[in-house]
Amino acid sequence: MAAKYIVVFKPSASQEQIDSFAKTVSEDGKSLFRGEVTHKYSTTLKGFAATLTENTLAKFNSLQPGEDIIDYIEPDGVVTTQ
């Protein structure tokens, strides 16, 4: 099952590396459980919002030291003020 996440990359990540991760989301989206990049961030942080399949999330979380350019992944949600 797919869920919405924000994927934030380390400051050292190149745009080419970020685009490669976004491509992984799109490729995994061709499976039964669709994945899709819904927004790209570039000014305040390096990253994107996406609907990730469980497979893609597992791939991102299992990166080895040295290839891990992801700073953190967190569930996407709505923030409101009262």
C-alpha positions as CSV (number, residue, x, y, z in Angstrom):
1,M,0.0,0.0,0.0
2,A,1.3,3.5,-0.8
3,A,1.4,6.5,1.6
4,K,2.5,10.1,1.3
5,Y,6.0,11.1,2.5
6,I,8.4,14.0,2.4
7,V,11.9,12.9,1.4
8,V,14.7,15.3,2.5
9,F,18.2,15.0,1.2
10,K,21.5,16.0,2.8
11,P,22.9,19.4,1.7
12,S,25.7,17.5,-0.1
13,A,23.3,15.7,-2.4
14,S,23.5,16.8,-6.1
15,Q,20.4,17.6,-8.2
16,E,21.4,14.5,-10.3
17,Q,21.3,12.3,-7.3
18,I,17.9,13.7,-6.2
19,D,16.5,13.2,-9.7
20,S,17.7,9.6,-9.6
21,F,15.7,9.0,-6.4
22,A,12.7,10.7,-8.0
23,K,13.0,8.4,-11.0
24,T,13.0,5.3,-8.6
25,V,9.6,6.5,-7.3
26,S,8.2,6.8,-10.8
27,E,9.5,3.4,-11.9
28,D,8.1,1.7,-8.8
29,G,4.9,3.5,-9.5
30,K,4.3,1.3,-12.5
31,S,3.5,-1.6,-10.1
32,L,0.1,-2.3,-8.7
33,F,0.7,0.2,-5.9
34,R,1.4,3.4,-7.6
35,G,4.2,5.8,-6.5
36,E,4.4,9.4,-7.6
37,V,6.4,12.5,-6.9
38,T,3.8,15.2,-6.1
39,H,6.1,18.2,-5.4
40,K,9.8,19.1,-5.6
41,Y,11.4,21.3,-3.0
42,S,14.5,23.3,-4.0
43,T,14.7,26.6,-2.1
44,T,14.5,25.9,1.6
45,L,15.5,22.2,1.5
46,K,16.5,19.6,-1.1
47,G,13.8,17.0,-1.5
48,F,10.4,16.1,-2.7
49,A,6.9,15.0,-1.6
50,A,5.7,11.7,-3.0
51,T,3.4,8.9,-2.7
52,L,5.8,6.0,-2.0
53,T,5.1,2.3,-2.3
54,E,6.2,0.1,0.6
55,N,8.9,-1.3,-1.7
56,T,10.3,2.2,-2.5
57,L,10.3,3.2,1.2
58,A,12.2,0.0,2.1
59,K,14.8,0.7,-0.6
60,F,15.3,4.3,0.7
61,N,15.6,3.1,4.3
62,S,18.1,0.3,3.6
63,L,20.8,2.5,2.0
64,Q,24.3,1.7,3.2
65,P,26.7,4.3,4.6
66,G,28.4,6.1,1.8
67,E,25.4,5.8,-0.5
68,D,22.9,7.3,1.9
69,I,22.2,10.9,0.8
70,I,18.8,11.0,2.4
71,D,18.7,13.1,5.6
72,Y,15.3,11.9,6.7
73,I,11.9,10.7,5.5
74,E,8.7,11.7,7.3
75,P,5.0,11.1,6.7
76,D,3.4,14.0,4.8
77,G,0.4,15.6,6.5
78,V,-1.7,18.7,6.9
79,V,-0.8,21.3,9.4
80,T,-3.4,23.7,10.7
81,T,-3.5,26.6,13.2
82,Q,-6.4,27.4,15.5
